């Protein structure tokens, strides 16, 4: 039976969630035509529910500021995965798994509308939420995954993250009604583990007149018309961060384009008006006069925080590699138990789809855990390198299933690249995207692969566009080198290129200069990824 409409244009995320809870366990097919149309789909995204590629099922994304979780929260996520991530009968797609995203979230597929009230009840019981995890909103705030525990960091940003998240949740009429999604990163880390320059706004460590604070970066992003953020001539203290974000959102709302979705990213506004104009507009909306630039404290070096590291308390944090970012519900629950048994019961999610256990005193006992044979702190360079987006069969925009292709590429490189040269591959990044969007951030990779289809005289075949040389910390976005190369030939050429690095013929930093032709495909170009 079709119900009355529950969604309205002016609803905030909190109001959307309340309307769904009041409706109870109502199936998607029982909603009104309006609720199941663009309005309802858009409103669901504001509560972290994204329309997936299968009929009447959704992807649910959590909001996890800074990627910080307790074992209790992780166990609830594992329970939701096992109880509700159940595939359609007859489907051969995987089920009962969650994915770590490049913005320190978990996302879960196969979720049905009628199960949202129970899922949210479980989430709320441990302080988890899904507000503004999707949609044209201020997305999950990202940070250094080992903030507050890394002895090498300049300072902690945990309080700033909490203030920022509280601001977003308490000001939903602003934070959830933006021209497009808005991404914020903040770090006191020495390295560029948050990839600051591809955020809409980012705060990186700085010092001025003996005071620690931040430099501000505006207008970064990938996908179509990629842009590395511009540095503002501002020094911002920790207690000023929330005010700066508020002012920036107000600028975005006032000057951004709400109509043309293809050109209304914040980076497009910075490009259109110019960084100096945007900076001036932000300053005019602040309740204080910010100081000019201080001394940059970031090395801008790549870091994934994998491995075993001494922390500030004399124990250790241990970064575990999660191959291609996927864990089963049972594996999630086991990680929660290990965190309690071997650590301090806390877990951090990273930007490279991995996780960190904190407060580990007995490293040997941790390494004896059977699960660490799969989620290793010391993975080979290929398992460590590959990031792949959700892609097919779940994403409705995807051309190919990049998780399986990623697994194939890892195995190919592992078996073919000379092992005596693996030490030269430290920091290798291979990113794989299932469509023209940049969920896998291919513009940041040494080697980026984008799914496409190729065609010759007799057939249409799976293919990749290939890009080389991304390093945002060094100011480089990857550039296209080859188009529509068959997957087999692409793997051959990538294996040859990585082997040259392993054998010392070229350095990772020199991959961007490689010009020789590939084994087929269309003529390589020199345009930036996404341009």
Buried (B, 14 or more C-beta within 10 A) or exposed (E): EEEEBBBEEEBBBBBBBEBBEEBEEBEBEBBBEBBBEEBBBBBBBBBBBBBBBBEBBBBBBBBBBBBBBBBBBBBBBBBBBBBBBBBEEEEEBBBBBBBBBBBBBBBBBBBBBBBBBEBBEBBEEBEBBBBBBBBBBBBBBBBBBBBBBBEEBBBBBBEBBBBBBEBBBEBBEBBBBBBBBBBBBBBBBBBBBBBBBBBBBBBBBBBBEEEBBBBBBBBBBBBBBBBBBBBBBBBBBBEBBBBBBBBBBBBBBEBBBEEEEEBBBBBBBBBBBEBEBBBEBBBEBBEEEBBEBBEEBBEBEBBBBBBBBEBBEEBBBBBBBBBBBBBBBBBBBBBBBBBBEBBBBBBBBBBBBBBBBBBBEEBEEBBEBEBBEEBBBEBBBBBBBBBBBBBBBBBEBBBBBBBBBBBEBBEBBBEBBEEEBBEBBEBBBBBBBBBBBBBBBBBBBBBBBBBBEBEEEEEEEBBBBBBBBBBBBEEBBBBBBBBBBBBBBBBBBBBBBBBBBBEEEBEBBEBBEBEEEBEBBBEBBEEBBBE
